Amino acid sequence: MKHLFSSEPREDLYQMLTVSFRKRLMSAIGIGLLSAGAVVASTDRASAVSFGTSWDRDCVGGRGAGSCSLQNLLDSQGIKVDTTKPTPISLFQRGRITGEVLFSVASFAPRNIFGIYDATTGQQTVLTNGTPNSKNALKTFKPSKNQPLPTLTFSMMANNLFGFFLTTPQNSTFYSQNSLNPNGATQFLAYELSSSTARRRDYIIAFEDLLVRRNRNGSLNGTDADYNDLVARVSIEQVPEPAAVLGLGAVAGMAALSRRKKKEAMG
């Protein structure tokens, strides 16, 4: 297993954000908190997705395009989700993020930059700066032998509401919020896993690294929309808000003071 070498804030990318982007970012945060410390859903997420036919071939279990579909690749990893029914979420509540890139079937993979962005300021933090193209590894992968693919792991603390981004070598940056993408394109999919708990949410997240555009007849234009270009498993563990921690400390202090006074009175 290969570990991530850096989670440094990308000040250069942050400086590249335009005023119009920041305005779009603020307008896009038309969101509702589901519960304190829980995930945050955004209204710009679709509840269904239309996949294209993958341009990739010869991945797992065959030589056709279906062998490289997101559904087939996740199935081969023993991850049971229905890829046609993504979880309608684009922004995530603050917490400790841990995860791993499962696979990237893309020629851009070694140069794609994957990370998170602060939903208030737009500041970006890189999680992985390039990943290996997983196609060759997938071709030799033997699911029956339970041999996991090599992965890139990451871990960091997100102190504010955040989303995910992917920047390609074509200088295109795609966001988990559709409203930040050109023409409101869906470039990001998330699937909440059954392993989620009240304090920790587990997801499979997937990016398409070419702009998803459709012609008037509905056919795809310049992309295959297979969403296998970067696929990661992510866990977000709830952490107490600073005010809540202070409140608990105050309650504990008052309880200790009360016990001391009672002891003094009895003495």
Backbone bond lengths (Angstrom), bond angles and torsions (degrees), N, CA, C in turn:
res aa  C-N    CA-C-N  psi(-1)  N-CA   C-N-CA  omega(-1)  CA-C   N-CA-C  phi
1 M - - - 1.466 - - 1.525 109.17 -
2 K 1.281 116.14 133.70 1.465 121.44 -176.35 1.531 109.29 -102.41
3 H 1.306 116.90 131.65 1.463 120.02 -175.34 1.520 111.76 -99.72
4 L 1.305 114.47 147.92 1.462 121.54 179.70 1.526 110.13 -66.75
5 F 1.303 115.40 140.32 1.467 119.21 -176.30 1.512 113.69 -95.06
6 S 1.323 118.68 -15.61 1.466 118.48 -175.09 1.513 110.99 -156.67
7 S 1.335 116.08 142.67 1.460 122.56 169.75 1.513 109.07 -130.76
8 E 1.307 116.64 41.47 1.454 121.82 -176.08 1.522 111.27 -76.69
9 P 1.335 118.65 141.81 1.464 120.80 173.98 1.511 110.73 -58.28
10 R 1.317 117.22 138.29 1.454 121.87 179.04 1.520 109.67 -94.08
11 E 1.332 115.76 86.31 1.455 119.90 -179.16 1.526 110.99 -63.48
12 D 1.362 116.82 -33.29 1.455 118.78 -178.46 1.516 111.15 -66.02
13 L 1.332 116.33 -39.83 1.454 118.83 177.89 1.528 110.98 -69.14
14 Y 1.337 114.94 -37.26 1.465 118.62 179.26 1.524 110.49 -61.81
15 Q 1.333 116.33 -41.41 1.455 119.93 -179.73 1.524 111.94 -65.28
16 M 1.335 116.98 -23.37 1.454 121.22 -178.98 1.530 112.49 -78.04
17 L 1.329 116.72 -13.00 1.466 119.38 179.97 1.528 109.41 -64.70
18 T 1.306 117.06 131.22 1.457 120.97 -179.12 1.518 110.66 -87.63
19 V 1.330 114.71 164.83 1.455 119.19 176.97 1.516 110.33 -60.62
20 S 1.317 117.08 -39.56 1.467 119.86 -179.49 1.524 110.35 -63.75
21 F 1.359 116.76 -37.25 1.455 119.13 177.23 1.519 110.64 -62.55
22 R 1.337 115.90 -44.97 1.470 118.93 -178.22 1.533 110.46 -63.63
23 K 1.322 116.93 -36.53 1.457 119.39 176.48 1.523 110.45 -64.84
24 R 1.348 116.21 -41.84 1.458 119.51 177.65 1.516 110.76 -64.54
25 L 1.338 116.36 -37.75 1.448 120.42 179.54 1.517 111.11 -61.78
26 M 1.320 116.47 -46.63 1.461 119.88 -179.00 1.517 111.38 -66.29
27 S 1.328 117.56 -40.60 1.459 119.79 -179.89 1.516 111.40 -69.92
28 A 1.344 115.37 -25.87 1.462 119.43 -178.70 1.515 112.16 -75.66
29 I 1.336 117.35 -17.66 1.456 119.08 -178.51 1.532 108.99 -84.59
30 G 1.330 115.11 52.44 1.457 121.44 171.21 1.500 107.00 -93.47
31 I 1.329 115.78 75.53 1.448 121.14 -166.51 1.506 110.78 -122.88
32 G 1.338 116.43 163.21 1.450 121.30 176.16 1.507 110.25 -125.51
33 L 1.305 117.72 130.97 1.446 121.31 176.94 1.515 108.54 -72.41
34 L 1.317 116.29 128.33 1.454 120.10 178.72 1.525 110.15 -76.74
35 S 1.330 116.58 -41.54 1.459 121.70 174.91 1.515 107.20 -169.17
36 A 1.312 117.43 160.48 1.462 120.48 -177.77 1.522 109.71 -61.06
37 G 1.321 115.58 127.14 1.452 120.65 178.69 1.508 114.25 79.34
38 A 1.320 118.04 -1.07 1.453 120.31 -179.15 1.510 109.72 -93.26
39 V 1.326 114.94 -178.12 1.448 118.40 177.96 1.518 109.62 -69.72
40 V 1.319 115.44 161.81 1.448 121.69 179.53 1.509 108.60 -118.75
41 A 1.305 117.27 125.84 1.456 120.58 -178.03 1.518 109.92 -99.02
42 S 1.300 116.13 142.53 1.458 121.88 177.88 1.510 109.49 -112.55
43 T 1.316 116.44 145.95 1.453 120.83 -175.83 1.513 113.17 -73.88
44 D 1.355 118.53 -8.37 1.452 119.00 -177.23 1.522 112.78 -90.62
45 R 1.337 118.31 9.83 1.443 120.83 179.27 1.510 110.97 -94.91
46 A 1.314 116.91 134.10 1.456 121.28 176.82 1.523 109.71 -80.70
47 S 1.334 117.15 149.34 1.459 121.51 179.40 1.521 111.47 -90.10
48 A 1.326 118.30 -5.78 1.463 122.31 177.60 1.519 107.70 -143.61
49 V 1.323 115.84 161.07 1.455 119.56 -177.81 1.517 109.17 -138.65
50 S 1.318 115.66 146.45 1.459 121.56 177.71 1.520 108.80 -108.63
51 F 1.335 116.74 109.64 1.456 121.48 -179.76 1.526 110.10 -82.37
52 G 1.331 114.24 150.06 1.450 119.84 170.49 1.519 109.92 -94.63
53 T 1.317 116.81 -179.92 1.462 121.72 175.01 1.519 109.06 -84.85
54 S 1.318 116.12 122.04 1.464 120.45 -175.68 1.516 111.30 -59.79
55 W 1.338 115.88 139.52 1.458 121.16 173.23 1.526 111.21 -77.74
56 D 1.316 116.51 -15.11 1.459 121.13 -179.27 1.531 109.83 -78.63
57 R 1.322 115.26 154.06 1.457 121.55 179.59 1.525 109.40 -138.31
58 D 1.329 115.37 159.37 1.462 122.17 169.86 1.522 112.46 60.67
59 C 1.330 116.63 58.30 1.466 120.66 178.34 1.525 111.45 -101.61
60 V 1.331 118.15 -80.13 1.463 121.83 -178.08 1.524 109.57 -130.89
61 G 1.331 115.97 124.33 1.461 120.60 172.21 1.510 116.22 79.86
62 G 1.319 118.31 12.05 1.457 119.54 178.85 1.510 111.23 164.89
63 R 1.323 115.14 178.95 1.461 120.29 -176.84 1.529 112.99 -106.55
64 G 1.320 118.21 -8.36 1.448 120.75 -176.76 1.513 112.91 -81.29
65 A 1.358 114.86 177.62 1.465 120.38 179.98 1.522 111.73 -62.02
66 G 1.334 116.61 -31.76 1.455 120.00 -179.06 1.507 113.51 -63.05
67 S 1.342 116.72 -23.59 1.459 119.77 179.96 1.523 112.00 -68.82
68 C 1.336 116.36 -18.43 1.467 121.40 -179.07 1.529 112.25 -109.03
69 S 1.315 117.58 8.29 1.467 119.39 179.61 1.521 109.86 -67.88
70 L 1.315 116.49 151.95 1.462 121.14 179.33 1.522 110.53 -57.38
71 Q 1.325 117.14 -42.59 1.459 120.39 -179.31 1.526 111.04 -60.92
72 N 1.330 117.32 -46.41 1.461 120.35 -178.42 1.518 111.81 -65.40
73 L 1.334 116.45 -39.76 1.463 119.72 -178.77 1.527 111.29 -67.28
74 L 1.327 117.58 -40.60 1.468 119.74 177.69 1.521 110.82 -68.23
75 D 1.325 116.40 -41.05 1.470 119.48 177.34 1.526 110.67 -58.06
76 S 1.336 116.07 -39.81 1.465 119.88 -178.00 1.523 111.88 -66.23
77 Q 1.354 116.61 -21.81 1.461 121.89 178.52 1.525 111.84 -92.98
78 G 1.322 116.23 2.75 1.457 120.21 -178.95 1.514 113.60 75.81
79 I 1.334 117.30 19.76 1.464 122.22 -179.77 1.523 108.11 -99.93
80 K 1.327 116.09 114.97 1.452 120.97 -172.32 1.524 111.54 -99.33
81 V 1.303 116.01 97.28 1.468 122.40 172.43 1.526 107.60 -137.76
82 D 1.321 116.23 155.65 1.459 121.92 172.77 1.521 106.57 -94.02
83 T 1.317 117.80 106.35 1.458 120.61 -173.27 1.526 113.30 -67.75
84 T 1.329 117.43 -15.30 1.473 119.52 177.91 1.526 111.58 -80.01
85 K 1.335 117.40 -5.66 1.466 121.22 -177.30 1.533 110.54 -127.48
86 P 1.327 117.48 72.16 1.470 119.93 179.54 1.523 111.77 -67.65
87 T 1.320 115.54 156.39 1.461 121.49 174.62 1.533 108.71 -74.34
88 P 1.327 118.46 128.85 1.479 120.81 -177.31 1.523 112.08 -75.22
89 I 1.310 116.41 79.86 1.456 121.39 -179.04 1.522 109.08 -145.65
90 S 1.334 115.86 141.73 1.465 120.11 178.52 1.520 112.71 -133.52
91 L 1.328 118.06 -19.52 1.465 122.38 176.76 1.517 108.81 -125.58
92 F 1.338 115.47 152.19 1.447 120.96 -172.35 1.523 110.00 -130.22
93 Q 1.335 116.09 145.09 1.454 121.47 -177.87 1.520 110.55 -73.57
94 R 1.329 115.49 154.37 1.457 122.09 179.99 1.521 110.49 -53.34
95 G 1.337 115.46 149.82 1.453 119.97 178.65 1.516 110.85 164.87
96 R 1.316 115.46 -177.98 1.460 120.72 178.35 1.518 109.22 -88.50
97 I 1.327 115.12 122.56 1.454 122.13 -177.33 1.523 109.75 -99.69
98 T 1.319 116.79 126.60 1.456 121.43 170.31 1.520 107.39 -131.31
99 G 1.309 116.80 149.88 1.456 118.22 -179.92 1.505 113.33 179.48
100 E 1.314 114.43 -174.86 1.454 121.97 179.99 1.518 109.36 -151.75
101 V 1.324 115.76 142.32 1.459 120.60 172.07 1.524 107.09 -78.85
102 L 1.324 117.21 119.03 1.458 121.38 -176.73 1.522 111.70 -78.45
103 F 1.339 116.02 -46.69 1.461 119.96 178.05 1.522 109.74 -164.58
104 S 1.325 115.39 157.30 1.461 123.21 176.79 1.529 106.84 -139.12
105 V 1.321 116.97 104.53 1.465 121.15 179.35 1.525 106.63 -99.48
106 A 1.328 115.71 84.49 1.467 120.51 -174.07 1.511 109.72 -162.39
107 S 1.321 116.31 140.34 1.469 119.70 175.76 1.523 110.77 -67.74
108 F 1.352 117.15 -24.38 1.457 121.55 177.50 1.530 112.52 -79.46
109 A 1.316 118.25 -9.45 1.467 121.65 -170.49 1.527 113.88 -48.58
110 P 1.342 120.07 -47.23 1.476 118.58 -177.57 1.517 114.23 -64.96
111 R 1.347 117.32 -16.33 1.469 120.11 -177.47 1.528 112.94 -117.44
112 N 1.320 117.50 -2.27 1.468 119.99 176.15 1.529 110.28 -71.97
113 I 1.321 116.73 136.91 1.460 122.92 178.56 1.526 108.45 -108.54
114 F 1.323 116.07 122.98 1.467 122.97 -175.73 1.514 109.15 -116.54
115 G 1.341 116.55 135.96 1.454 118.68 179.25 1.510 112.65 -170.08
116 I 1.323 115.03 -163.20 1.460 121.79 178.68 1.523 108.76 -119.73
117 Y 1.335 115.80 158.60 1.461 121.13 174.54 1.516 109.61 -131.51
118 D 1.313 115.14 144.24 1.461 122.00 177.52 1.521 108.22 -71.89
119 A 1.320 116.98 124.36 1.464 120.81 -174.78 1.524 112.71 -71.11
120 T 1.338 118.20 -12.54 1.461 120.80 178.57 1.524 111.87 -96.05
121 T 1.331 116.33 -45.83 1.473 120.27 -174.86 1.526 113.32 -100.12
122 G 1.330 117.88 -21.23 1.452 121.36 -175.72 1.516 113.62 84.82
123 Q 1.353 117.91 -2.81 1.459 120.02 -178.33 1.522 110.42 -62.67
124 Q 1.336 115.54 135.72 1.457 121.34 -175.55 1.525 111.54 -105.65
125 T 1.324 115.83 144.07 1.456 122.73 175.15 1.523 107.99 -128.16
126 V 1.309 116.19 125.98 1.454 121.80 -176.85 1.530 110.57 -78.70
127 L 1.328 116.09 133.84 1.457 121.98 172.99 1.525 111.16 -100.00
128 T 1.328 117.21 -43.18 1.462 120.84 174.63 1.519 108.78 -138.48
129 N 1.308 115.70 133.07 1.466 122.24 178.97 1.522 107.55 -105.96
130 G 1.332 115.73 79.64 1.454 121.34 -176.28 1.518 111.64 89.92
131 T 1.327 116.23 142.32 1.462 122.79 176.14 1.528 108.05 -136.23
132 P 1.320 118.09 154.40 1.465 118.93 176.32 1.528 110.70 -64.22
133 N 1.320 116.27 146.56 1.466 120.15 171.14 1.528 107.17 -69.95
134 S 1.332 116.49 118.91 1.462 121.21 -170.90 1.520 114.17 -80.05
135 K 1.331 117.56 -3.06 1.462 118.90 -170.86 1.521 112.63 -57.22
136 N 1.337 118.54 -47.25 1.458 120.57 -178.98 1.523 111.60 -64.44
137 A 1.343 116.60 -39.93 1.461 120.16 178.73 1.521 110.71 -64.75
138 L 1.330 116.40 -38.23 1.459 120.43 179.71 1.530 111.14 -66.19
139 K 1.322 116.59 -35.72 1.460 120.67 -178.76 1.522 111.69 -63.63
140 T 1.330 117.46 -32.89 1.461 121.20 -179.03 1.526 112.24 -98.90
141 F 1.342 116.67 0.38 1.462 121.08 -178.30 1.524 109.93 -68.62
142 K 1.336 116.64 133.62 1.455 122.34 179.50 1.529 109.62 -116.65
143 P 1.355 117.77 91.49 1.462 119.47 -176.03 1.519 113.27 -59.75
144 S 1.331 117.36 -29.04 1.461 119.90 -178.75 1.525 112.29 -66.63
145 K 1.351 116.16 -21.77 1.457 120.67 179.94 1.525 112.48 -96.61
146 N 1.346 116.19 5.03 1.471 121.73 178.22 1.525 111.92 53.53
147 Q 1.307 115.74 43.14 1.456 120.78 177.88 1.528 108.98 -96.83
148 P 1.341 117.98 106.60 1.472 119.55 -178.03 1.519 111.52 -69.22
149 L 1.316 115.19 151.18 1.453 120.27 175.76 1.530 110.41 -71.71
150 P 1.343 118.20 152.87 1.468 119.88 172.11 1.529 109.28 -60.38
151 T 1.318 116.53 139.23 1.460 120.06 -177.22 1.522 110.90 -130.71
152 L 1.337 114.94 160.06 1.463 122.63 170.38 1.518 107.23 -105.01
153 T 1.318 117.36 126.58 1.459 120.46 -178.59 1.524 110.62 -103.13
154 F 1.324 116.05 156.35 1.456 121.08 177.88 1.524 109.76 -148.04
155 S 1.326 115.26 155.70 1.459 121.57 179.34 1.526 108.69 -156.64
156 M 1.304 117.03 133.70 1.461 120.67 176.69 1.524 109.48 -166.10
157 M 1.323 115.69 169.45 1.458 122.48 177.97 1.517 109.47 -105.60
158 A 1.312 117.20 127.45 1.462 121.78 174.17 1.525 107.74 -103.09
159 N 1.329 116.22 117.66 1.461 120.45 -174.46 1.524 113.63 -88.39
160 N 1.332 116.45 -10.13 1.459 120.48 -179.44 1.526 109.95 -136.91
161 L 1.308 114.76 171.91 1.452 121.29 173.53 1.532 108.76 -53.52
162 F 1.338 117.90 137.15 1.456 118.96 -174.00 1.522 112.01 -145.93
163 G 1.342 114.04 162.79 1.448 121.88 172.35 1.515 109.20 -130.75
164 F 1.337 116.46 177.97 1.458 121.70 179.08 1.529 110.16 -107.14
165 F 1.336 116.35 151.34 1.464 120.47 176.61 1.521 110.26 -136.50
166 L 1.325 115.84 160.24 1.455 123.13 173.25 1.525 107.69 -138.18
167 T 1.331 116.74 122.39 1.462 122.14 177.70 1.519 108.80 -108.26
168 T 1.323 117.23 128.68 1.459 122.45 -175.97 1.534 110.57 -98.91
169 P 1.333 118.09 166.18 1.466 120.08 177.28 1.525 113.22 -67.15
170 Q 1.333 117.96 -8.13 1.458 121.73 173.91 1.521 111.52 -86.81
171 N 1.357 116.31 10.28 1.472 123.19 -178.60 1.519 112.70 62.91
172 S 1.319 116.30 27.37 1.467 121.44 172.73 1.516 107.64 -98.09
173 T 1.323 116.33 131.62 1.457 120.88 175.11 1.516 108.69 -114.78
174 F 1.323 115.67 126.83 1.455 122.16 179.95 1.525 109.00 -113.72
175 Y 1.323 115.36 145.12 1.458 121.92 -171.80 1.526 111.45 -121.36
176 S 1.332 114.84 158.96 1.460 119.60 176.00 1.529 111.22 -68.86
177 Q 1.325 117.16 -21.82 1.467 120.94 174.28 1.527 109.59 -88.18
178 N 1.312 116.60 118.30 1.466 120.41 179.06 1.520 111.88 -55.87
179 S 1.327 116.86 -38.06 1.461 121.19 -173.97 1.524 112.77 -65.42
180 L 1.333 118.16 -14.82 1.463 121.16 177.13 1.528 112.12 -92.41
181 N 1.314 116.83 -8.75 1.462 121.27 -179.61 1.519 111.16 -93.26
182 P 1.330 118.24 152.92 1.471 120.30 177.86 1.524 111.51 -53.88
183 N 1.330 115.46 130.28 1.466 121.80 179.27 1.522 113.15 58.35
184 G 1.333 116.69 22.97 1.461 120.19 178.10 1.513 113.39 64.99
185 A 1.330 116.79 29.87 1.468 121.32 -175.24 1.522 111.62 -66.08
186 T 1.328 116.07 143.93 1.464 122.22 174.43 1.520 108.64 -86.37
187 Q 1.321 116.84 106.53 1.466 122.49 179.92 1.526 111.59 -108.97
188 F 1.333 116.82 -9.17 1.467 122.52 -170.21 1.522 109.54 -132.24
189 L 1.322 115.61 137.68 1.456 121.58 175.05 1.524 108.87 -129.51
190 A 1.324 116.25 146.00 1.463 121.26 177.02 1.524 108.74 -132.71
191 Y 1.324 115.12 145.67 1.459 121.59 178.85 1.522 108.12 -134.42
192 E 1.327 116.40 113.39 1.464 117.94 178.68 1.520 108.97 -74.78
193 L 1.325 116.14 136.78 1.455 122.61 -177.07 1.528 111.34 -92.93
194 S 1.305 116.00 156.80 1.467 121.26 -178.90 1.518 112.10 -68.60
195 S 1.330 117.48 -13.39 1.465 121.16 179.17 1.528 112.98 -77.91
196 S 1.323 118.16 -4.42 1.466 121.18 178.98 1.524 110.95 -59.69
197 T 1.333 115.60 147.92 1.465 121.94 176.18 1.526 108.56 -126.19
198 A 1.326 115.64 -178.51 1.460 119.60 -179.93 1.528 111.63 -64.52
199 R 1.324 117.32 -30.53 1.464 121.29 -176.70 1.520 113.76 -103.38
200 R 1.337 117.55 -12.09 1.454 120.37 -178.00 1.525 109.92 -139.08
201 R 1.327 115.87 129.60 1.462 120.89 178.20 1.529 109.21 -109.37
202 D 1.317 115.05 130.69 1.460 121.51 -178.97 1.527 109.70 -111.84
203 Y 1.343 116.15 136.47 1.458 121.28 -176.72 1.520 111.62 -138.58
204 I 1.309 115.43 153.33 1.446 123.05 156.78 1.525 105.78 -100.70
205 I 1.334 117.94 128.89 1.455 120.62 176.43 1.534 108.53 -120.87
206 A 1.325 116.16 146.58 1.470 120.59 -174.24 1.524 109.91 -141.42
207 F 1.337 115.79 138.36 1.462 121.88 179.13 1.526 110.73 -118.01
208 E 1.344 115.08 146.35 1.463 123.57 164.11 1.527 107.12 -102.35
209 D 1.352 117.45 127.44 1.463 119.19 -173.58 1.530 114.12 -97.92
210 L 1.318 118.08 8.18 1.460 122.41 169.79 1.521 108.40 -118.92
211 L 1.329 116.86 139.64 1.458 120.67 -176.34 1.531 110.66 -56.91
212 V 1.320 115.62 125.87 1.463 121.34 -179.89 1.521 108.71 -81.30
213 R 1.324 115.44 106.37 1.459 122.40 178.54 1.527 108.93 -126.09
214 R 1.323 115.58 148.42 1.456 119.86 179.18 1.527 110.22 -128.54
215 N 1.310 114.99 145.01 1.459 121.37 174.56 1.514 109.51 -75.72
216 R 1.325 116.34 172.94 1.459 120.13 -178.65 1.521 112.77 -59.82
217 N 1.321 116.11 -29.73 1.467 118.97 179.56 1.523 112.78 -84.47
218 G 1.332 116.98 4.03 1.457 121.45 176.93 1.515 114.84 92.71
219 S 1.337 117.72 -8.45 1.462 120.23 179.60 1.528 110.14 -72.93
220 L 1.326 115.32 153.03 1.454 120.52 -178.66 1.522 111.03 -75.33
221 N 1.333 115.03 148.17 1.458 121.59 -177.87 1.524 109.46 -125.84
222 G 1.342 116.82 104.23 1.460 120.50 174.79 1.502 116.05 81.06
223 T 1.307 118.57 14.78 1.461 122.19 178.86 1.516 109.04 -155.94
224 D 1.337 116.03 157.71 1.466 119.14 175.27 1.526 112.11 -101.23
225 A 1.342 117.25 -12.08 1.471 121.77 177.91 1.525 111.60 50.00
226 D 1.336 115.50 49.48 1.463 118.84 178.65 1.529 112.77 -97.59
227 Y 1.320 118.17 -12.38 1.471 124.65 173.79 1.541 112.39 56.07
228 N 1.321 116.51 32.73 1.464 119.41 176.17 1.527 111.74 -111.49
229 D 1.350 116.42 13.19 1.469 120.66 -172.49 1.523 112.56 -75.71
230 L 1.327 117.77 -29.20 1.459 122.56 168.44 1.521 107.05 -153.72
231 V 1.321 115.24 119.18 1.469 121.13 -177.88 1.523 107.78 -127.10
232 A 1.321 116.07 126.47 1.461 121.27 -176.06 1.521 110.86 -132.83
233 R 1.326 114.65 152.77 1.464 121.39 169.70 1.516 106.93 -102.39
234 V 1.336 117.15 127.20 1.464 122.03 -173.02 1.527 109.57 -129.89
235 S 1.330 115.67 137.46 1.463 121.82 171.70 1.523 108.48 -119.81
236 I 1.331 116.17 137.26 1.465 121.81 178.72 1.519 107.25 -124.40
237 E 1.333 115.56 111.00 1.457 120.96 -176.81 1.516 110.42 -95.57
238 Q 1.305 115.12 128.02 1.464 120.59 -179.71 1.518 110.46 -63.82
239 V 1.336 116.14 138.21 1.453 122.27 173.33 1.521 108.07 -124.49
240 P 1.330 118.03 146.60 1.468 119.67 -178.64 1.517 111.67 -62.63
241 E 1.322 116.37 144.59 1.460 120.49 172.42 1.523 108.73 -65.18
242 P 1.345 118.39 146.29 1.470 120.61 179.82 1.525 112.91 -52.86
243 A 1.320 117.34 -39.68 1.470 120.42 -179.72 1.516 110.72 -64.54
244 A 1.348 116.17 -37.29 1.459 120.05 179.78 1.520 110.78 -66.76
245 V 1.344 115.85 -39.33 1.458 119.87 178.25 1.515 110.48 -63.42
246 L 1.345 116.94 -43.26 1.458 120.68 177.96 1.516 110.50 -62.73
247 G 1.332 116.25 -39.32 1.455 120.20 179.86 1.512 111.93 -63.66
248 L 1.333 116.79 -42.56 1.459 120.52 178.05 1.516 110.68 -63.75
249 G 1.346 116.35 -38.59 1.452 119.84 178.21 1.518 111.59 -63.94
250 A 1.334 116.09 -39.92 1.459 120.36 179.59 1.520 111.02 -65.25
251 V 1.345 116.96 -41.91 1.468 121.10 179.04 1.517 110.00 -62.67
252 A 1.350 115.87 -44.17 1.465 119.56 179.68 1.530 110.60 -62.69
253 G 1.340 116.55 -40.50 1.460 120.55 179.53 1.515 111.88 -64.44
254 M 1.333 117.62 -42.03 1.460 121.77 178.97 1.526 110.81 -64.77
255 A 1.357 115.89 -39.06 1.459 119.12 179.59 1.527 110.54 -64.71
256 A 1.342 116.26 -41.15 1.466 120.10 179.41 1.523 110.65 -64.94
257 L 1.350 116.74 -41.00 1.460 121.09 179.24 1.515 110.69 -64.18
258 S 1.337 115.43 -39.87 1.460 119.44 179.83 1.521 110.97 -63.88
259 R 1.324 117.52 -41.92 1.456 120.96 179.54 1.513 110.89 -65.20
260 R 1.350 117.60 -38.45 1.461 120.93 -179.42 1.527 110.61 -66.16
261 K 1.338 116.23 -42.30 1.465 119.29 179.66 1.516 111.29 -64.37
262 K 1.358 115.27 -40.80 1.449 119.34 179.82 1.521 110.66 -63.18
263 K 1.358 115.84 -39.69 1.452 120.77 -179.85 1.523 110.57 -65.73
264 E 1.375 115.99 -40.99 1.455 120.13 178.78 1.527 111.41 -64.43
265 A 1.337 116.40 -38.31 1.458 120.86 -179.79 1.510 110.79 -66.33
266 M 1.319 116.04 -38.42 1.478 120.23 -179.88 1.521 110.95 -74.09
267 G 1.374 115.49 -25.93 1.473 118.34 179.47 1.508 110.58 -80.23
